[in-house]
């Protein structure tokens, strides 16, 4: 009987799996991506996208000429310049003030530190109208501080300086709360190492501490600027609301709404959104640039 030979089965390798370049759904041990993603899209659409789209469409009811005429009106231009200029200056002033307060609260132990830490959040807790009335009472010509400034010929309330004070007041907590946790996590051993290498106090602050805190400082300044641009309640009481002098853009929007000029109010609001968006892009670009230099 002749022996039979059986051929071994040929095992073919599985076809190569082409890795996808992009993944829409990242692998996760927790289910529910579809529900979560749908909630995010619906929430952003209702709260952000649809209102901004309505704001962008409403001004064109008066046509391009009407929008240009509204935005080039001297009263509107002065209000926009005042709001954005003082908001930017207040945010810049809040940077060193916030850094100083955060440094004091984190690096020093003293009686009443917890109380002072809680008072930093007072502008968050106070209604804006209450803050405006309190600042006006304090800095009015007959107020406790306003009377002292009047003696040296400096008018605080009912002037651009009063608006600046109000914007500094409401923006300071954003800077402090942005810097404070980063400063708490900053390892002091790095500073001590710089000291042992012969670095002076100024060199340790400028080359070790400030570069580490710089992203948090920029973030706090950005938040303070964004809050100050749209601030209304705490400013109108201390501003005096004089057209071309102390009238802020949010107040001008309210005035146009009371006059049933909805398209004009939307045009001013759209201009504020575009200017704010452009400023945020520049700030974020600067932050990315500084972060890139820090990794080199």
Secondary structure as the mmCIF struct_conf table of DSSP 4:
data_model
#
loop_
_struct_conf.conf_type_id
_struct_conf.id
_struct_conf.beg_label_comp_id
_struct_conf.beg_label_asym_id
_struct_conf.beg_label_seq_id
_struct_conf.end_label_comp_id
_struct_conf.end_label_asym_id
_struct_conf.end_label_seq_id
HELX_LH_PP_P HELX_LH_PP_P1 UNK A 7 UNK A 10
HELX_LH_PP_P HELX_LH_PP_P2 UNK A 12 UNK A 20
BEND BEND1 UNK A 21 UNK A 21
BEND BEND2 UNK A 24 UNK A 25
BEND BEND3 UNK A 29 UNK A 30
HELX_RH_AL_P HELX_RH_AL_P1 UNK A 33 UNK A 44
HELX_RH_PI_P HELX_RH_PI_P1 UNK A 45 UNK A 49
HELX_RH_AL_P HELX_RH_AL_P2 UNK A 50 UNK A 58
HELX_RH_3T_P HELX_RH_3T_P1 UNK A 59 UNK A 62
HELX_RH_AL_P HELX_RH_AL_P3 UNK A 63 UNK A 71
TURN_TY1_P TURN_TY1_P1 UNK A 72 UNK A 72
BEND BEND4 UNK A 73 UNK A 73
HELX_RH_AL_P HELX_RH_AL_P4 UNK A 74 UNK A 107
TURN_TY1_P TURN_TY1_P2 UNK A 111 UNK A 112
HELX_RH_AL_P HELX_RH_AL_P5 UNK A 113 UNK A 119
TURN_TY1_P TURN_TY1_P3 UNK A 120 UNK A 121
HELX_RH_AL_P HELX_RH_AL_P6 UNK A 122 UNK A 125
BEND BEND5 UNK A 126 UNK A 126
HELX_RH_AL_P HELX_RH_AL_P7 UNK A 128 UNK A 139
BEND BEND6 UNK A 140 UNK A 140
TURN_TY1_P TURN_TY1_P4 UNK A 141 UNK A 142
BEND BEND7 UNK A 143 UNK A 143
TURN_TY1_P TURN_TY1_P5 UNK A 144 UNK A 145
HELX_RH_AL_P HELX_RH_AL_P8 UNK A 146 UNK A 151
TURN_TY1_P TURN_TY1_P6 UNK A 152 UNK A 153
TURN_TY1_P TURN_TY1_P7 UNK A 157 UNK A 158
BEND BEND8 UNK A 159 UNK A 159
HELX_RH_AL_P HELX_RH_AL_P9 UNK A 160 UNK A 185
BEND BEND9 UNK A 186 UNK A 186
HELX_RH_AL_P HELX_RH_AL_P10 UNK A 188 UNK A 196
TURN_TY1_P TURN_TY1_P8 UNK A 197 UNK A 198
HELX_RH_AL_P HELX_RH_AL_P11 UNK A 201 UNK A 204
HELX_RH_PI_P HELX_RH_PI_P2 UNK A 205 UNK A 209
HELX_RH_AL_P HELX_RH_AL_P12 UNK A 210 UNK A 229
TURN_TY1_P TURN_TY1_P9 UNK A 230 UNK A 230
HELX_RH_AL_P HELX_RH_AL_P13 UNK A 233 UNK A 239
TURN_TY1_P TURN_TY1_P10 UNK A 243 UNK A 246
HELX_RH_AL_P HELX_RH_AL_P14 UNK A 249 UNK A 258
TURN_TY1_P TURN_TY1_P11 UNK A 259 UNK A 260
HELX_RH_AL_P HELX_RH_AL_P15 UNK A 262 UNK A 295
#
